[in-house]
Amino acid sequence: MSSSRQALIAGNWKMNGGLAANRTLTEAIVSGLNGSSCDVALCVPSPYLAQMQALANGTRLQVGAQDVSPHASGAFTGEVSADMLRDFGVRFAIVGHSERRQYHGETDAVVATKAQRALAAGITPLVCVGETLAEREAGDTEHVVKRQLAAVIHTNGHCISEIVVAYEPVWAIGTGKTATPEQAQQVHALLRAQLKAASPHADRIRIVYGGSMNAANAAQLLAQPDIDGGLIGGASLKAADFLTIVNAAV
Ligand code: PEP
């Protein structure tokens, strides 16, 4: 982590939760935030955004969404627009998560447009990039992550200084296999260099790591100079584990 960038720890609940469980988990997280100074967000399923807005009100917790429509409004059944998210106090929206790319056919261009919609609504897109195991083993990691980020840079121009990038190696998501701190730092440095070539403000863009980050491995990952926080799936569903990660980011 660099002292010039405020760390961000964002939980991604994926399709988990329920009214009662959300309250218990969120209240436990909020009550443990006092000792930390980093940004903390929870990206929750859309039906729970109103509940999360109420639970986060007056606390340091920020509300996040897991996706946003590439369209502004209109006949797009099932989609949720950036302006609608904003109505519920959403500050961050994940775009291009590998599960969306894999199961919903999201292309680099769609992900770039989603980032654009979020930015236009004053929401920070958490832009996910990452290689599959086959791509890593074929030596294609650099090519893949740079191609994914290039699309977002191309579409968003100077606005990219307002994004957060999440490096999430697909082989590490939900598998218990974590990139080593050195592997993660190597890719983060590549992404930082790409951002620097595109924006004079690249030094302030946060690049967070995601992929089986947990209470035991967070401190080592977060100690790397270009790792500015974490996007946390499984471990964000356990208050104690999530808070350990938050505290490792201070
Ligand atoms: C994620 O879904 O973004 C993620 C990183 O999941 P996990 O922490 O469970 O690997």
py3Dmol code that shows the C-alpha trace and the ligand (Angstrom):
import py3Dmol

protein = """\
ATOM      1  CA  MET A   1       0.000   0.000   0.000  1.00  0.00           C
ATOM      2  CA  SER A   2       1.166   3.484  -0.714  1.00  0.00           C
ATOM      3  CA  SER A   3       0.611   6.208   1.866  1.00  0.00           C
ATOM      4  CA  SER A   4      -0.570   8.503  -0.946  1.00  0.00           C
ATOM      5  CA  ARG A   5      -3.662   6.365  -1.597  1.00  0.00           C
ATOM      6  CA  GLN A   6      -6.445   5.682   0.892  1.00  0.00           C
ATOM      7  CA  ALA A   7      -6.918   1.913   1.132  1.00  0.00           C
ATOM      8  CA  LEU A   8     -10.281   0.430   0.144  1.00  0.00           C
ATOM      9  CA  ILE A   9     -11.671  -2.824   1.476  1.00  0.00           C
ATOM     10  CA  ALA A  10     -14.868  -3.807  -0.344  1.00  0.00           C
ATOM     11  CA  GLY A  11     -16.938  -6.876   0.396  1.00  0.00           C
ATOM     12  CA  ASN A  12     -18.732  -8.656  -2.430  1.00  0.00           C
ATOM     13  CA  TRP A  13     -21.603 -10.642  -0.973  1.00  0.00           C
ATOM     14  CA  LYS A  14     -22.459 -12.105  -4.395  1.00  0.00           C
ATOM     15  CA  MET A  15     -25.925 -13.746  -4.301  1.00  0.00           C
ATOM     16  CA  ASN A  16     -25.951 -14.294  -0.551  1.00  0.00           C
ATOM     17  CA  GLY A  17     -27.936 -12.731   2.237  1.00  0.00           C
ATOM     18  CA  GLY A  18     -31.395 -12.144   3.629  1.00  0.00           C
ATOM     19  CA  LEU A  19     -32.944  -9.316   5.622  1.00  0.00           C
ATOM     20  CA  ALA A  20     -32.220 -10.742   9.061  1.00  0.00           C
ATOM     21  CA  ALA A  21     -28.747 -12.089   8.271  1.00  0.00           C
ATOM     22  CA  ASN A  22     -27.734  -8.835   6.540  1.00  0.00           C
ATOM     23  CA  ARG A  23     -28.609  -6.819   9.609  1.00  0.00           C
ATOM     24  CA  THR A  24     -26.653  -9.075  11.973  1.00  0.00           C
ATOM     25  CA  LEU A  25     -23.595  -9.142   9.712  1.00  0.00           C
ATOM     26  CA  THR A  26     -23.604  -5.421   8.917  1.00  0.00           C
ATOM     27  CA  GLU A  27     -24.124  -4.340  12.517  1.00  0.00           C
ATOM     28  CA  ALA A  28     -21.214  -6.546  13.597  1.00  0.00           C
ATOM     29  CA  ILE A  29     -18.998  -5.039  10.891  1.00  0.00           C
ATOM     30  CA  VAL A  30     -20.002  -1.455  11.698  1.00  0.00           C
ATOM     31  CA  SER A  31     -19.353  -1.956  15.398  1.00  0.00           C
ATOM     32  CA  GLY A  32     -15.809  -3.077  14.609  1.00  0.00           C
ATOM     33  CA  LEU A  33     -14.837  -0.221  12.296  1.00  0.00           C
ATOM     34  CA  ASN A  34     -13.732   2.259  14.918  1.00  0.00           C
ATOM     35  CA  GLY A  35     -10.019   1.458  14.878  1.00  0.00           C
ATOM     36  CA  SER A  36      -9.607   1.677  11.122  1.00  0.00           C
ATOM     37  CA  SER A  37      -9.280   4.601   8.751  1.00  0.00           C
ATOM     38  CA  CYS A  38      -9.528   2.975   5.315  1.00  0.00           C
ATOM     39  CA  ASP A  39     -12.568   3.131   3.061  1.00  0.00           C
ATOM     40  CA  VAL A  40     -14.923   0.214   3.685  1.00  0.00           C
ATOM     41  CA  ALA A  41     -17.791  -0.784   1.408  1.00  0.00           C
ATOM     42  CA  LEU A  42     -20.203  -3.679   1.093  1.00  0.00           C
ATOM     43  CA  CYS A  43     -21.442  -4.574  -2.394  1.00  0.00           C
ATOM     44  CA  VAL A  44     -24.800  -6.227  -1.834  1.00  0.00           C
ATOM     45  CA  PRO A  45     -27.544  -7.713  -4.031  1.00  0.00           C
ATOM     46  CA  SER A  46     -29.786  -4.971  -5.481  1.00  0.00           C
ATOM     47  CA  PRO A  47     -32.925  -5.824  -3.446  1.00  0.00           C
ATOM     48  CA  TYR A  48     -30.979  -5.074  -0.260  1.00  0.00           C
ATOM     49  CA  LEU A  49     -29.609  -1.675  -1.270  1.00  0.00           C
ATOM     50  CA  ALA A  50     -32.324   0.201   0.632  1.00  0.00           C
ATOM     51  CA  GLN A  51     -31.682  -1.873   3.733  1.00  0.00           C
ATOM     52  CA  MET A  52     -27.943  -1.315   3.409  1.00  0.00           C
ATOM     53  CA  GLN A  53     -28.409   2.421   2.897  1.00  0.00           C
ATOM     54  CA  ALA A  54     -30.312   2.557   6.189  1.00  0.00           C
ATOM     55  CA  LEU A  55     -27.813   0.372   8.051  1.00  0.00           C
ATOM     56  CA  ALA A  56     -24.846   2.400   6.750  1.00  0.00           C
ATOM     57  CA  ASN A  57     -26.453   5.774   7.482  1.00  0.00           C
ATOM     58  CA  GLY A  58     -24.292   7.763   9.901  1.00  0.00           C
ATOM     59  CA  THR A  59     -21.506   5.158   9.853  1.00  0.00           C
ATOM     60  CA  ARG A  60     -18.199   4.883   7.948  1.00  0.00           C
ATOM     61  CA  LEU A  61     -19.592   2.042   5.870  1.00  0.00           C
ATOM     62  CA  GLN A  62     -20.250   2.825   2.200  1.00  0.00           C
ATOM     63  CA  VAL A  63     -22.839   1.120   0.029  1.00  0.00           C
ATOM     64  CA  GLY A  64     -21.838  -0.759  -3.105  1.00  0.00           C
ATOM     65  CA  ALA A  65     -23.622  -2.575  -5.914  1.00  0.00           C
ATOM     66  CA  GLN A  66     -22.427  -5.663  -7.750  1.00  0.00           C
ATOM     67  CA  ASP A  67     -23.276  -4.535 -11.271  1.00  0.00           C
ATOM     68  CA  VAL A  68     -24.811  -1.663 -13.236  1.00  0.00           C
ATOM     69  CA  SER A  69     -26.629  -1.519 -16.544  1.00  0.00           C
ATOM     70  CA  PRO A  70     -24.745  -0.278 -19.618  1.00  0.00           C
ATOM     71  CA  HIS A  71     -27.971   1.546 -20.568  1.00  0.00           C
ATOM     72  CA  ALA A  72     -29.270   4.821 -19.131  1.00  0.00           C
ATOM     73  CA  SER A  73     -32.991   3.917 -18.991  1.00  0.00           C
ATOM     74  CA  GLY A  74     -35.795   2.330 -20.996  1.00  0.00           C
ATOM     75  CA  ALA A  75     -36.872  -1.086 -22.210  1.00  0.00           C
ATOM     76  CA  PHE A  76     -34.200  -3.240 -20.584  1.00  0.00           C
ATOM     77  CA  THR A  77     -36.145  -5.682 -18.406  1.00  0.00           C
ATOM     78  CA  GLY A  78     -34.285  -6.722 -15.298  1.00  0.00           C
ATOM     79  CA  GLU A  79     -31.581  -4.097 -15.573  1.00  0.00           C
ATOM     80  CA  VAL A  80     -30.741  -1.550 -12.878  1.00  0.00           C
ATOM     81  CA  SER A  81     -29.396   1.834 -13.992  1.00  0.00           C
ATOM     82  CA  ALA A  82     -26.620   3.852 -12.426  1.00  0.00           C
ATOM     83  CA  ASP A  83     -29.068   6.638 -11.534  1.00  0.00           C
ATOM     84  CA  MET A  84     -31.278   4.128  -9.702  1.00  0.00           C
ATOM     85  CA  LEU A  85     -28.256   2.907  -7.739  1.00  0.00           C
ATOM     86  CA  ARG A  86     -27.383   6.483  -6.899  1.00  0.00           C
ATOM     87  CA  ASP A  87     -30.899   6.974  -5.482  1.00  0.00           C
ATOM     88  CA  PHE A  88     -29.962   4.407  -2.846  1.00  0.00           C
ATOM     89  CA  GLY A  89     -26.702   6.068  -1.848  1.00  0.00           C
ATOM     90  CA  VAL A  90     -24.517   3.683  -3.822  1.00  0.00           C
ATOM     91  CA  ARG A  91     -20.877   4.878  -3.938  1.00  0.00           C
ATOM     92  CA  PHE A  92     -19.230   1.902  -5.651  1.00  0.00           C
ATOM     93  CA  ALA A  93     -20.366  -0.527  -8.339  1.00  0.00           C
ATOM     94  CA  ILE A  94     -18.449  -3.631  -9.337  1.00  0.00           C
ATOM     95  CA  VAL A  95     -18.206  -3.911 -13.124  1.00  0.00           C
ATOM     96  CA  GLY A  96     -16.725  -6.748 -15.140  1.00  0.00           C
ATOM     97  CA  HIS A  97     -16.573  -9.291 -12.339  1.00  0.00           C
ATOM     98  CA  SER A  98     -15.316 -12.556 -13.837  1.00  0.00           C
ATOM     99  CA  GLU A  99     -18.611 -14.240 -12.918  1.00  0.00           C
ATOM    100  CA  ARG A 100     -20.438 -11.673 -15.080  1.00  0.00           C
ATOM    101  CA  ARG A 101     -17.912 -12.035 -17.892  1.00  0.00           C
ATOM    102  CA  GLN A 102     -18.127 -15.842 -17.701  1.00  0.00           C
ATOM    103  CA  TYR A 103     -21.852 -16.507 -17.066  1.00  0.00           C
ATOM    104  CA  HIS A 104     -23.390 -13.443 -18.719  1.00  0.00           C
ATOM    105  CA  GLY A 105     -21.102 -13.002 -21.696  1.00  0.00           C
ATOM    106  CA  GLU A 106     -19.944  -9.517 -20.760  1.00  0.00           C
ATOM    107  CA  THR A 107     -17.354  -8.272 -23.211  1.00  0.00           C
ATOM    108  CA  ASP A 108     -14.598  -5.747 -22.564  1.00  0.00           C
ATOM    109  CA  ALA A 109     -16.671  -3.152 -24.448  1.00  0.00           C
ATOM    110  CA  VAL A 110     -19.776  -3.739 -22.302  1.00  0.00           C
ATOM    111  CA  VAL A 111     -17.692  -3.522 -19.131  1.00  0.00           C
ATOM    112  CA  ALA A 112     -16.195  -0.222 -20.348  1.00  0.00           C
ATOM    113  CA  THR A 113     -19.694   1.180 -20.988  1.00  0.00           C
ATOM    114  CA  LYS A 114     -20.854   0.072 -17.553  1.00  0.00           C
ATOM    115  CA  ALA A 115     -17.912   1.933 -16.037  1.00  0.00           C
ATOM    116  CA  GLN A 116     -18.912   4.987 -18.070  1.00  0.00           C
ATOM    117  CA  ARG A 117     -22.514   4.854 -16.804  1.00  0.00           C
ATOM    118  CA  ALA A 118     -21.352   4.550 -13.226  1.00  0.00           C
ATOM    119  CA  LEU A 119     -18.950   7.491 -13.551  1.00  0.00           C
ATOM    120  CA  ALA A 120     -21.641   9.659 -15.128  1.00  0.00           C
ATOM    121  CA  ALA A 121     -23.828   9.035 -12.072  1.00  0.00           C
ATOM    122  CA  GLY A 122     -21.052   9.851  -9.633  1.00  0.00           C
ATOM    123  CA  ILE A 123     -20.496   6.207  -8.700  1.00  0.00           C
ATOM    124  CA  THR A 124     -16.988   4.772  -8.563  1.00  0.00           C
ATOM    125  CA  PRO A 125     -16.723   1.695 -10.768  1.00  0.00           C
ATOM    126  CA  LEU A 126     -14.693  -1.146  -9.311  1.00  0.00           C
ATOM    127  CA  VAL A 127     -13.361  -2.455 -12.615  1.00  0.00           C
ATOM    128  CA  CYS A 128     -12.402  -6.131 -12.367  1.00  0.00           C
ATOM    129  CA  VAL A 129      -9.682  -7.578 -14.575  1.00  0.00           C
ATOM    130  CA  GLY A 130      -8.002 -10.959 -14.338  1.00  0.00           C
ATOM    131  CA  GLU A 131      -6.748 -13.965 -16.210  1.00  0.00           C
ATOM    132  CA  THR A 132      -7.995 -17.547 -16.128  1.00  0.00           C
ATOM    133  CA  LEU A 133      -5.695 -20.393 -15.110  1.00  0.00           C
ATOM    134  CA  ALA A 134      -5.299 -21.446 -18.752  1.00  0.00           C
ATOM    135  CA  GLU A 135      -4.342 -17.898 -19.709  1.00  0.00           C
ATOM    136  CA  ARG A 136      -1.773 -17.710 -16.896  1.00  0.00           C
ATOM    137  CA  GLU A 137      -0.294 -21.064 -17.834  1.00  0.00           C
ATOM    138  CA  ALA A 138      -0.066 -19.964 -21.476  1.00  0.00           C
ATOM    139  CA  GLY A 139       1.912 -16.880 -20.385  1.00  0.00           C
ATOM    140  CA  ASP A 140      -0.942 -14.558 -21.372  1.00  0.00           C
ATOM    141  CA  THR A 141      -1.613 -12.830 -18.039  1.00  0.00           C
ATOM    142  CA  GLU A 142      -0.151  -9.461 -19.037  1.00  0.00           C
ATOM    143  CA  HIS A 143      -1.866  -9.428 -22.406  1.00  0.00           C
ATOM    144  CA  VAL A 144      -5.286 -10.304 -20.933  1.00  0.00           C
ATOM    145  CA  VAL A 145      -5.353  -7.849 -18.036  1.00  0.00           C
ATOM    146  CA  LYS A 146      -3.994  -5.024 -20.193  1.00  0.00           C
ATOM    147  CA  ARG A 147      -6.572  -5.718 -22.906  1.00  0.00           C
ATOM    148  CA  GLN A 148      -9.393  -5.631 -20.322  1.00  0.00           C
ATOM    149  CA  LEU A 149      -8.156  -2.378 -18.783  1.00  0.00           C
ATOM    150  CA  ALA A 150      -7.397  -0.799 -22.178  1.00  0.00           C
ATOM    151  CA  ALA A 151     -11.079  -0.996 -23.130  1.00  0.00           C
ATOM    152  CA  VAL A 152     -12.044   0.942 -20.007  1.00  0.00           C
ATOM    153  CA  ILE A 153      -9.313   3.528 -20.620  1.00  0.00           C
ATOM    154  CA  HIS A 154     -10.329   3.915 -24.260  1.00  0.00           C
ATOM    155  CA  THR A 155     -14.005   4.537 -23.432  1.00  0.00           C
ATOM    156  CA  ASN A 156     -13.505   6.709 -20.367  1.00  0.00           C
ATOM    157  CA  GLY A 157     -10.500   8.884 -21.243  1.00  0.00           C
ATOM    158  CA  HIS A 158      -9.400  11.265 -18.505  1.00  0.00           C
ATOM    159  CA  CYS A 159     -12.258  10.046 -16.249  1.00  0.00           C
ATOM    160  CA  ILE A 160     -10.260   6.927 -15.460  1.00  0.00           C
ATOM    161  CA  SER A 161      -8.605   8.825 -12.652  1.00  0.00           C
ATOM    162  CA  GLU A 162     -11.932   8.254 -10.823  1.00  0.00           C
ATOM    163  CA  ILE A 163     -12.039   4.445 -11.163  1.00  0.00           C
ATOM    164  CA  VAL A 164     -10.794   1.704  -8.882  1.00  0.00           C
ATOM    165  CA  VAL A 165      -9.190  -1.299 -10.568  1.00  0.00           C
ATOM    166  CA  ALA A 166      -9.583  -4.747  -8.996  1.00  0.00           C
ATOM    167  CA  TYR A 167      -7.046  -7.354 -10.088  1.00  0.00           C
ATOM    168  CA  GLU A 168      -8.863 -10.636  -9.610  1.00  0.00           C
ATOM    169  CA  PRO A 169      -7.113 -13.675 -11.061  1.00  0.00           C
ATOM    170  CA  VAL A 170     -10.031 -15.916 -12.015  1.00  0.00           C
ATOM    171  CA  TRP A 171      -8.233 -19.021 -10.723  1.00  0.00           C
ATOM    172  CA  ALA A 172      -8.094 -17.458  -7.249  1.00  0.00           C
ATOM    173  CA  ILE A 173     -11.758 -16.448  -6.917  1.00  0.00           C
ATOM    174  CA  GLY A 174     -13.664 -18.625  -4.497  1.00  0.00           C
ATOM    175  CA  THR A 175     -11.071 -21.389  -4.845  1.00  0.00           C
ATOM    176  CA  GLY A 176      -8.978 -20.858  -1.728  1.00  0.00           C
ATOM    177  CA  LYS A 177      -5.969 -20.416  -4.035  1.00  0.00           C
ATOM    178  CA  THR A 178      -4.508 -16.951  -3.543  1.00  0.00           C
ATOM    179  CA  ALA A 179      -1.970 -15.229  -5.751  1.00  0.00           C
ATOM    180  CA  THR A 180       1.258 -14.885  -3.811  1.00  0.00           C
ATOM    181  CA  PRO A 181       2.020 -11.303  -2.757  1.00  0.00           C
ATOM    182  CA  GLU A 182       4.787 -11.278  -5.391  1.00  0.00           C
ATOM    183  CA  GLN A 183       2.491 -12.566  -8.168  1.00  0.00           C
ATOM    184  CA  ALA A 184      -0.160 -10.008  -7.290  1.00  0.00           C
ATOM    185  CA  GLN A 185       2.317  -7.121  -6.967  1.00  0.00           C
ATOM    186  CA  GLN A 186       3.813  -7.978 -10.354  1.00  0.00           C
ATOM    187  CA  VAL A 187       0.430  -7.620 -12.089  1.00  0.00           C
ATOM    188  CA  HIS A 188      -0.523  -4.531 -10.067  1.00  0.00           C
ATOM    189  CA  ALA A 189       2.732  -2.865 -11.178  1.00  0.00           C
ATOM    190  CA  LEU A 190       1.904  -3.648 -14.821  1.00  0.00           C
ATOM    191  CA  LEU A 191      -1.551  -2.155 -14.397  1.00  0.00           C
ATOM    192  CA  ARG A 192      -0.118   0.906 -12.645  1.00  0.00           C
ATOM    193  CA  ALA A 193       2.273   1.458 -15.555  1.00  0.00           C
ATOM    194  CA  GLN A 194      -0.616   1.174 -18.015  1.00  0.00           C
ATOM    195  CA  LEU A 195      -2.636   3.707 -16.015  1.00  0.00           C
ATOM    196  CA  LYS A 196       0.366   6.052 -15.847  1.00  0.00           C
ATOM    197  CA  ALA A 197       0.687   6.016 -19.605  1.00  0.00           C
ATOM    198  CA  ALA A 198      -2.993   6.992 -19.858  1.00  0.00           C
ATOM    199  CA  SER A 199      -3.501   9.482 -17.045  1.00  0.00           C
ATOM    200  CA  PRO A 200      -1.379  12.112 -15.294  1.00  0.00           C
ATOM    201  CA  HIS A 201      -3.326  11.220 -12.138  1.00  0.00           C
ATOM    202  CA  ALA A 202      -2.572   7.496 -12.198  1.00  0.00           C
ATOM    203  CA  ASP A 203      -0.730   7.675  -8.889  1.00  0.00           C
ATOM    204  CA  ARG A 204      -3.993   8.281  -7.101  1.00  0.00           C
ATOM    205  CA  ILE A 205      -5.912   5.413  -8.786  1.00  0.00           C
ATOM    206  CA  ARG A 206      -6.407   2.550  -6.382  1.00  0.00           C
ATOM    207  CA  ILE A 207      -5.668  -0.978  -7.550  1.00  0.00           C
ATOM    208  CA  VAL A 208      -7.125  -3.535  -5.152  1.00  0.00           C
ATOM    209  CA  TYR A 209      -6.572  -7.302  -5.127  1.00  0.00           C
ATOM    210  CA  GLY A 210      -9.324  -9.923  -5.052  1.00  0.00           C
ATOM    211  CA  GLY A 211      -9.178 -13.696  -5.009  1.00  0.00           C
ATOM    212  CA  SER A 212      -9.454 -15.671  -1.786  1.00  0.00           C
ATOM    213  CA  MET A 213      -8.093 -12.806   0.297  1.00  0.00           C
ATOM    214  CA  ASN A 214      -8.738 -13.760   3.904  1.00  0.00           C
ATOM    215  CA  ALA A 215      -7.853 -12.965   7.499  1.00  0.00           C
ATOM    216  CA  ALA A 216      -4.647 -14.997   7.283  1.00  0.00           C
ATOM    217  CA  ASN A 217      -3.161 -13.691   4.037  1.00  0.00           C
ATOM    218  CA  ALA A 218      -4.438 -10.091   3.883  1.00  0.00           C
ATOM    219  CA  ALA A 219      -1.569  -8.383   5.702  1.00  0.00           C
ATOM    220  CA  GLN A 220       1.101  -9.761   3.374  1.00  0.00           C
ATOM    221  CA  LEU A 221      -0.856  -8.893   0.256  1.00  0.00           C
ATOM    222  CA  LEU A 222      -1.681  -5.405   1.506  1.00  0.00           C
ATOM    223  CA  ALA A 223       1.972  -4.765   2.339  1.00  0.00           C
ATOM    224  CA  GLN A 224       2.833  -4.708  -1.386  1.00  0.00           C
ATOM    225  CA  PRO A 225       3.470  -1.199  -2.740  1.00  0.00           C
ATOM    226  CA  ASP A 226       0.849  -1.322  -5.506  1.00  0.00           C
ATOM    227  CA  ILE A 227      -1.879  -3.223  -3.639  1.00  0.00           C
ATOM    228  CA  ASP A 228      -4.232  -0.551  -2.327  1.00  0.00           C
ATOM    229  CA  GLY A 229      -6.902  -2.710  -0.774  1.00  0.00           C
ATOM    230  CA  GLY A 230      -9.037  -5.750  -1.404  1.00  0.00           C
ATOM    231  CA  LEU A 231     -12.228  -6.977  -3.006  1.00  0.00           C
ATOM    232  CA  ILE A 232     -13.381  -9.703  -0.688  1.00  0.00           C
ATOM    233  CA  GLY A 233     -15.908 -12.416  -1.517  1.00  0.00           C
ATOM    234  CA  GLY A 234     -16.225 -15.333   0.898  1.00  0.00           C
ATOM    235  CA  ALA A 235     -14.467 -13.654   3.821  1.00  0.00           C
ATOM    236  CA  SER A 236     -16.855 -10.671   3.662  1.00  0.00           C
ATOM    237  CA  LEU A 237     -19.658 -12.926   4.893  1.00  0.00           C
ATOM    238  CA  LYS A 238     -17.941 -13.377   8.282  1.00  0.00           C
ATOM    239  CA  ALA A 239     -17.709 -10.188  10.333  1.00  0.00           C
ATOM    240  CA  ALA A 240     -14.591 -11.196  12.273  1.00  0.00           C
ATOM    241  CA  ASP A 241     -12.664 -12.205   9.148  1.00  0.00           C
ATOM    242  CA  PHE A 242     -13.731  -9.113   7.223  1.00  0.00           C
ATOM    243  CA  LEU A 243     -12.731  -6.855  10.123  1.00  0.00           C
ATOM    244  CA  THR A 244      -9.330  -8.528  10.373  1.00  0.00           C
ATOM    245  CA  ILE A 245      -8.785  -7.640   6.718  1.00  0.00           C
ATOM    246  CA  VAL A 246     -10.001  -4.072   7.290  1.00  0.00           C
ATOM    247  CA  ASN A 247      -7.595  -3.703  10.197  1.00  0.00           C
ATOM    248  CA  ALA A 248      -4.728  -5.063   8.102  1.00  0.00           C
ATOM    249  CA  ALA A 249      -5.326  -2.208   5.671  1.00  0.00           C
ATOM    250  CA  VAL A 250      -4.890   0.620   8.174  1.00  0.00           C
TER     251      VAL A 250
END
"""
ligand_1 = """\
10
PEP
C -14.837 -11.942 -5.543
O -15.882 -12.500 -5.761
O -14.628 -10.812 -6.004
C -13.824 -12.632 -4.714
C -12.640 -12.119 -4.627
O -14.239 -13.773 -4.107
P -13.387 -14.634 -3.026
O -12.799 -13.662 -2.050
O -14.394 -15.539 -2.398
O -12.327 -15.367 -3.789
"""
view = py3Dmol.view(width=600, height=400)
view.addModel(protein, "pdb")
view.setStyle({"model": 0}, {"cartoon": {"style": "trace"}})
view.addModel(ligand_1, "xyz")
view.setStyle({"model": 1}, {"stick": {}})
view.zoomTo()
view.show()
